[in-house]
């Protein structure tokens, strides 16, 4: 099945597009659905419109994931990826029992923890501990324990069109380099098939019949597409722009099978270290009878959550959400358990009942997710009133300063610049923003601004899609946010 490929160069184009001037516009996009909820200083009444309507939260759901993680696991929680050795293969001092021929008589186990920041270099460092102990052959098997997470590695309702794109990389227990492959297509001239260029450190295969075209002809019905096959194999087809000096065209491709990804990386690194082994096996149930020999520990959950919120990283969000479920239930984390764990944590630690909120993942990618602006405002107000204890607001992007709010056209100019600390949320036909506003009188208040069902004429849609203009809906967003900044009442002072 053909899928659109996410191109790295479009990321910079996206931010560039947001630098276009966005004039305040008092009219929403015709036909769109707008939900607004906010508080005014020293006033507990909820203001806005359609704030009890269920809408798609998109990536604003990451605030719910991050809050539940900080409440239950704490800022200092870390992931630990272990290199473990079977009983009997370690002596009383914790040293490996390796004979004079460098043979380790036992099994080696890699216990993956779902660490979203774990990289190929981390894995190389972990396995090098075997080489440093003079191991040249593992007489037994290498077992990859991925038992912390179970079930599907992608959420219910995620778009198949986005399957090859790195922002939908699967959050399995085994995560290496964000389960994403960076590669290139090297054009061979107009009308000729481009050549895939893959680093030897990426254990995948990419083939291509994508044809080079002039840059002005790229787009519309002439785009790059990908076919995905089993065992992380890719075939690229369609068109690739021929840039100046035949500059390679960058690609980012999501891994389709995280278990196979872990197996292939393990084989690659053991070959690099010249360590032989009997077999590499995946274990979906917890393997006991092993002792830890070496470990890679992640940065703190606080830092990982900040990265997740700043970059709106979907893999980080799902990995963190599933980790919450695993630690809460001490059972393999499925999407169902993840949703229930987050609900229970918010109820127990924040007295927030999610009620009829429908949550199927931790990152907001699924269009099945539904929540009201009112409920999100309740969550934000809890953060607002308790931030001296939970220290959550510092993890969010700031308008005209950081993260996904750095270049957002609706907030990057005064009076909103530097005065909005919030999380963006974007999926197809959805663009949301929620967080905190420092009003004209210097009072911090929570707000939610959701815009769903955004649709344009084909010309405007193409201009937005290819980042030649900023989305017109941002004009209304700016208009409303400036009124909230001025402490106005929607429907009266607007």
N, C-alpha and C positions, 0 to 999 in steps of 0.2 A: 504494500500500500504506500502511495506517495505521501510524503510529509514535507512541510516547509522547514528549512534549516535556519537556525538562528545564526546570523553573521556577526562577528565581533565588531566590525566597523559600524554596524547600526547602533551600537550602544553609544558611541561618541556622537553619532548623528542625533540620537534621541535627546541627549542633553543639550546639544547645540540648538535643536528646534525649540526647546523650552526658553531660549534666551530672547525669542521674539517678544516684542512688547504686547502685553495683554491688557486691553482696555476694559475697565469695569463695564459690564453689560447687565441692566436690570431685568433681562428676559432670559429664561432658561431655553435650552435647545427644544424646539417644538417636538412634542411626543415623548420626551424623556421623562423619567420618573425621579423626582427630587425629594429626598428626605433630609430634614434639618432638625437637629436637637441641640440646645445649648442652655447654659445658665447665665444669669447676669450677676454682677457683684452683689453680695449680701442679699441674695434672692434665691430661694429654693424652688421656685416655680420653673417648670420646663417650658421653654419657648421654641418656636420653629414651625415646621409643617410636616405632615405625613410621618411623624416620628414613631407611630405605632404600626407602620406598614412594614411587612417583612421584605427585606431587600438582600441582594448579594453583597456580602462584605468584602470580597476579594482579599487583598493582603492586609487589610486592617484587622483580619482575624489573627494575625501574628501578635497583636497586642495581647489577646486573650491567651495565646500559647505562652508568650514570654512572661506574663503575669503569673500564670499558674506554675510555671517552672521556678520562678524566683520565690514565690510563696512556699512551695513544697520542698524544693531542693536547696535553695539558698544561693547567694551570689558566689560562694566559694566551691561549689560542686565541680568536680572534674571528671572527665572520661578517662578510663584506663584500658589500653589495648595491651593484652598480655601475650608473651611468649612463654608457654608452659611445657614441661617435660613430664612424661609418664613416670609413675612411681617406680622406683628402683634404678632409674637412670641418673639420679642425683645422689651424691654421697652425703654423709652427715654434716659436712660443711657447706652444702649447697652448690658444690662444684659438679660439673657434668662428668659422668663416667664414660670417658672416651678411651678406647684401646689404642695401642701403639700405631695402628693403621688409620686412625682418625675416624673409627666407626662408633657411632652413638647407637647403643643397643636399646632401642625403645622408640616410642612415638613422640612426635613434636606436635603441639597444639597451639594454634593462634586463636585467641579468644577475642573476637571483635566486639566492640561495645557500642557501635552506632555513633562514633565520634565524627561529626561532620567536618572537622578540621584536619582529619588524618590524611597524610599525603604519601606519595610514593617514596619520598625521602625518609619520612618517618618509618615506613615499612622496611626500607633498606637498612636503616639504623638498628631496628629491632632484630632483624634476621642476621645482621652482621655479628651479633653476640655469639652465634653458633660458630662462625668462622674464627672469631677471636679465641674460642675454646678449642681450636684445632679440629673441629668437626669437618670431615670431608665426605662422610656418607651417613645417612640416617637409615639404620637397618629396618625401621618400621615405616609407618605412614606419617604424612603431614596432614593433620586434621584441622579444618577451618570451622570453628564453632561460631555459628551465626544465630544462636538460639534466643538472643534477647528480643528480637523482633520476629513476628510470624505473620502469615497471611500475605496479602497483596503488598507490593512495594510502591504502588501508585494508587491514588485515591479514586473512589467511585465518582465517575463523571468527568474526570480529567479528559481534555480534548485529545483525540487521536491525532489531530493535525499538529499538535505541539509535542508529540511523542519523541521526535529526534532532538528536541531543543534542550539545551542544558538547564534552562530554568524549570524543567520538569524532570530532572534527574531523579531516579528512584532512591528513596531512603531505606535501603536495606541495613541490616546490622553491619555488614561489611561496606565501608565507604572508603574509597581511595581516590584522592584528587577530585573530590566532590562528585565522583561517579560521572565525570565529564572528560571528554577527549578534545583537545585542541589540535587541529590539523590545518592543512592548507590545500588549495587547488592552484596549481601553477598553470596559467594559460599558455597555450602553445600557438597563439595567434587567432585571428578572426576565422570563425568557421571550423576550427580544429578542436579536437577533444582535449580538455584540460587534464593534467596529471595530478593525482593525489600525492601529497607529501605528508608522511606520517613519521613521527619520531620513533626510533627503535624501542624507546622505553614505553610506548603505548602498545600493549598486546592486542591489537585489533587489525582488521583488514578493511581497507576502503578501496573500492573500484569506482570508475567514473566513465560516463559517456556524455558529461556536460560539455557543451560547445561554447567557445568564446564569442562574445558579441560586443559591439560598441557600448560604452557605458551608458549613453543616452537611451539605448534600446532596452536596457535592463529594467524589469518591473512588469506589472500587469500579468500577461500570459507568458512572460519570459523570465522565470525565476529559477533559482536553485531548488531542487527537491531531493529527497532521500528515500530510498527503500531500506527498511530495516529487516534483518533476518536473525535467525537464532545465533547464539554465541557471539553477540556484539559484532556482527558483520554488517557493513554498510555499502550501499551502491548509490552514487551521486549521479543525478541526471538533470536535464533542463539547460539553463543558460548561466554563464559566468561572465561578468564584465571584464574586458581586457583593459587593465589600468596602465598608466604610464610606466614605461620600462618593464612591461610584463610583470609587474609586482604581483606576488602571490595573493590570492583571495583567502582570508582567514575563515575557518569554520569552527564551530563548537558543537559537538554532538553528544547527546546524553547516552549513557550506557543503558542498554535494554535489560541486561541480566546481571545484577550486582553479584550474585554468587559466582557466575562464570568469570566475571571481572576479577574477583578475589583469587580464584584458582589460577587464572592466567598470569596475574601479577606475581603470585607466589612462585610459579614455575619460572617466570622470567628472572626474578631476583635470585632464586637458588641456583639457576644456571650461571648468572653473573658472578655469584660467590663460589662457583665450582663445587657445589654440595649436591651429591646424588641422594636419591630417596626412592622408596618403593612405589608410593602412590600419593596423590593429593585427593583428599575426600572432604566433602561438605557435610557438616553435622547440624541438623535443624533442631535437635534436642540437646539439652545441656550435657556436656561431657565431664564426668567427675573422675577422680583418681589421678589428677595432674597437680604439679607444683609449679608456682610461678618462678621463672628464671630471670626474666627481664620484662620491662614495661615501658610503654610510651604514655605519658600523661598529658592531657590537653591543657590549654589555658582555662581559666575559670569560666563558669557558666555565665557570669556577668559579662565577660568579654565576648563570649560566643553569642549571647543574646543581643548585645549591642551591634555586633556585626550583622546578625540576622535582621534586625530592625533597620539599620542604616542602609544596607544593601538590598533589603527586601528579598533575602535569599530563601527560596522555597525549600531546598534540601535541608538547610539548617533548621528551618521551622518544623518540618516533619520529623527530623531526627530528634530535636529537642522535645517535641510533643510526645513521640513514642517513648522517649526515655522517661518522661514523667509517668507514663502509664506503666512501664516496666518497674520502676522504683515504687510506685504506689501499690500495685497489685502483687509484685514479685512473681509475675507470670509473663510469658512472651507477649510483647506489645503488638496488638492488632489495631486497625483503625477504630473498631468498635470499642475496645478497651480504652483507647486513647481519649475518645470523646467522653466516655463515662468517667474517666479519671479526672479530666479537666472540670467537668460539671461538679464532681464531688469536692474537689479542692476549692473551687470558687465558693461553693456553698459553705464548707467548713471553715475556711480561713478568711473569707471576705463577706460572708452572709449574702451572697449573690446567687439567686436562683435563675438559671438560664431559661427555665420554662420551656416554651415551644421553639426556642432557637434550634435550628437544625444544623448540626456540625458534623461533617464527614471526614475532614482532614485537619491538619494543624497549620496549613499555610494559606488557605483561602483560594486555592486554584480551582476547586470544584464549583461549578455553577449551582450545585445542589445545596450549598451552604446558604442558610437564610437566618437573618437576625434583624431586629428592629433598631433604628437609631436610638430609640429610648433606652433599650437594654445596653447598648454600647456606651451611652452617656452615663448610665448607672455604674458601669465598670470604670469609666474614666474618673468619675467623681470619687469612687473609692480610692483610686490611685492619688488623686488630688489631695484628699484629706489625710492620707496615710503615707505620703511620700517621704516624710522625715524618717520613717521606719523602714520602708521597703526600697527606697532609693531607685525608683523605676524611671522617672521622667528623664533623668540624665542619659538614659539609654536610647532615647528617641532622637531622630534628626531635627535640625533647626533650620528654618527657612532662610535662604540666601547664605547658608553656612555649611551644611553637612548633609551627607546621605542623599536619599531620593528627594529631599526638599531643597537641595542646593540650587537647582535651576528651575524649579517648578514656576511656570509663568504667572500663576495667580498669586504667589506669595513672595516673590523675590524682590519686590520693590516696597518702599515705605508706603503706608505705616506697618505693613505686615512683616516685612523683612526683620529677622531676629526676634520677632514677637510671637511667632508661631512655632511650637514644638509639637510634631505630629507624625502620624504614619499614613503613608499613601496606600492606595489599593486599586489595582488595575487588572482587569481581565477584559475579554472581548465585550465591547459595548457598556463597560462599567468603569467609572473613575470616581474614587472616594478619597476622602481626607478626614481624619479625626485625631484629636489630640487636645492641646492646650493653647489658649490665647492669653497673652498679657495685654489687657485692654488699655485704652488711652489713659486710664487712671492708675495703671500699674498693678491691676488685680488679675491674678491667674484664674481663668475659668475653663472648664471643659467644653468642647463642642464636637459635633458630628455633622459632616456634610457628605451625603451620599448622592451620587447621580448614576442611575441605572437606565437601561434601554436607550443609550445614546446611539443615534443613527443619523447619517448625513447622505446627501446626494453623492453619486459615484465620484464626481470630480473632487469634492471636498474629502471624501473618504480616502481616495488615493493620495492626496496631498498630505493628509495626516499620517497615513500608513507609511509613506516613504519619508516622513519627518521633514517635509519641506515647509510645513506650517505647524504651529502649535494647535492643539485641539480647541475649536471655538468654545466649547463648554466652559473653559477656564475663565472666560470673561464673567459669566454669571457666578462662578465660584468666588472670584475676587470680589464681586459686588456684595455678595452676602457676607463674606468674611470681614470686609471693611465695615459693614453695618454692625456686626457683632463686636468688632474692635471698638466702635463708637458707642457700644452699650445700648443699641437701639432695640426696639421690640418689633419682631417680624409681624407684618400685617397691620402695624400701627404707624411706626416711625419709618418703615422702609419706603 
